[in-house]
Every structure is written in C-alpha cells, then in structure tokens.
C-alpha cells in the first residue's frame, strides 16, 4: 500500500519534471537548427517552383548559405558524424549544379530533387527516439 501510494504521489512529479525538461531541452537543442532547416526548405521549394533561371540561382545560393550555417551546428556526439555526412552529401550535390539557364533549368530542378531524397534518408537515420531523448536529458541534468 505504501509503495503504491508512494509511486502515485512522488513519481508523478518526477515524470512530469522529466517530460517538461525534455520538452525544454529538445526545443533548446533543436532551436538554433530548426529555423535554419526551415529556411533551407523554403529556398529549396522556391528553386524547384521557379520558372526563372536567375531566381533559381539566387535561391540555390541562399540554400548553400543556410547549409553552411547548419554544418556549424553543435550536433550531439552520437549524431554528429551521420548528420555532417548527410549535409556534406547535400552540399556536394547542390554545389555541383551549374548556373541555371533557360535551357537547363528543368534538368537542374530534377537533379535538385535528389537533395530532398537525401534529406528524407538522413532524417530517418539521425532522428532520436523518445527514450534516447529522455536518457540524454537525464544525463545532461545530472551532469554526466
């Protein structure tokens, strides 16, 4: 009886505290990277949707600037190598595109779509699970 009551009363705040710290630390950790990724997605979409080669070139340049910002993010040691590998592959693909012209714009947009496939692939590989996030948060709060 004592342990049942102890579990209901004292463990509830503990789990609630862990959950709140997980939310706060996850948003704080993802915070600096999330806006950068959103900007990259916007520039990607604008480059894919445009019919103007000059706009395509401008959006690719902006995309690469944001990509370099993302590469400077302090990834967790467990995810750093894989995250940078994915970003490097995207950078190689996008940097390798020649300047767009009226004649090659459609072809370049098709090639650029490969970057989205890389995004999907690497997001699946590096996305942490809930238990991993909880464990990381607990380790961080304990200073381990």
N, C-alpha and C positions, 0 to 999 in steps of 0.2 A: 504494500500500500504506500509506504513511504517513497519507494523508488518510482512508482507510477506518478505520484504527486510531484515528486522532485523533477521528473522528466517533463511533465506538462508545464510546470511553472518556470523552472530555471533554464531548460534547454530551448524553450520558445524564444526568449530574448537573444540567446546565443545565436540561433539560426537566423533570426531576423537581423541581428547585427552583421553576421557574415554575408547575408544576402544584400544588405544595404552597402556594405563596404565593397562587395563585388560589383554592384552597380556603379558606385562612385569611382572605383579604381579602373573598371573597364572603360568607362566614358573618359576618364582622365588619360588612360593609356592610349585609347583609340582617338582621343580628341584631336591631337595635332595632325594625325594621319588622315582622319576621316574627311575633313574639308579638302585636303589635297587630292584624295581619291575622287571626291565628287567633282572637283574642277577637271581632273583628267577625264572623267566620264563625259562631262559636258563638252570639252574640246574634241574628244573622240566623236561624239554624236554629231557635233556641228561639222566636222570634217567629212563624216560619212554622208551627211544630208545635203551638203552644198553642191551647187552646180557651177560654182566659180572657182577656178584653179587658184586665184590669189587668196581667197578665203581659206581654201584647203591648206595652202602653205602656211598661212598665219596660224591656223588652229593647230597644225602639226608642231609648229614652233612653240606655241603656248603649252601644248601637251608635253613636249620634251622638257620644258622648264619645270613644270609640275612633277614630272617623273624624277628629275634630279633632286627636287625637294623631298620626294618620297624615299629616295635612296639614302638620304641623310637621317632618316628617322631612326631612333634608337629601338630596334626590334629586340624582343627577348632573346636570350642566347639560344633557346630551343628552336626559335623560328627564323633567326637572322639569316643563316646560310640559304635556306629554301626561299625566303622572301626576296633576298637580293638576287638569287638565281632567276626567279621569275621576272623581277624588274629588269635585270640585265638582258633577258631574252626579249622582252618588250622593247627595250631601248635599242637593241641591235636591229630588230625588225623595223621599227619606226625610223630610226636614224638612217637606215639603208634605203629608204624611199627617196627617189629623185624628186626634184621640184616638179610640181604638177603643172601640166599644160592642158589646153583644150583637148588634145589628142590622147593623153594618157590618164586623165582624171578618173575615169570609170575603173580602169585597171588598178590604179593606186588605191582606190576605195575598196576594191575587192581584196587587195593584199592587206590593207589595214584591218580588215575584219578578222584576220588571223590573230591580231593583238587581243581581241575580245575572247577568243578561244583560249589563249594563254591566261588571261585574267580568270576565266572560269576554272581552268585546270589548277592554277596555283592557289586560288581562294579555297578550293576544296582541300588542297594539301596542307595549308598552313592554318586553317580555321581551328581554333582551340575548342575543345568540348567544354561543357558546363563544369564537369568535375575538375578539369585541368585549370579552368579559371578560378574555381573555388580554392583549389590547392595552392595556386600561385598567389592568390590574395591572402590566404592564411600564412604562407611562408613570408610574404612581404610584411604583413602586420607583426609577425613575430621576429622579424629581422634576420631571418635565415637565408 
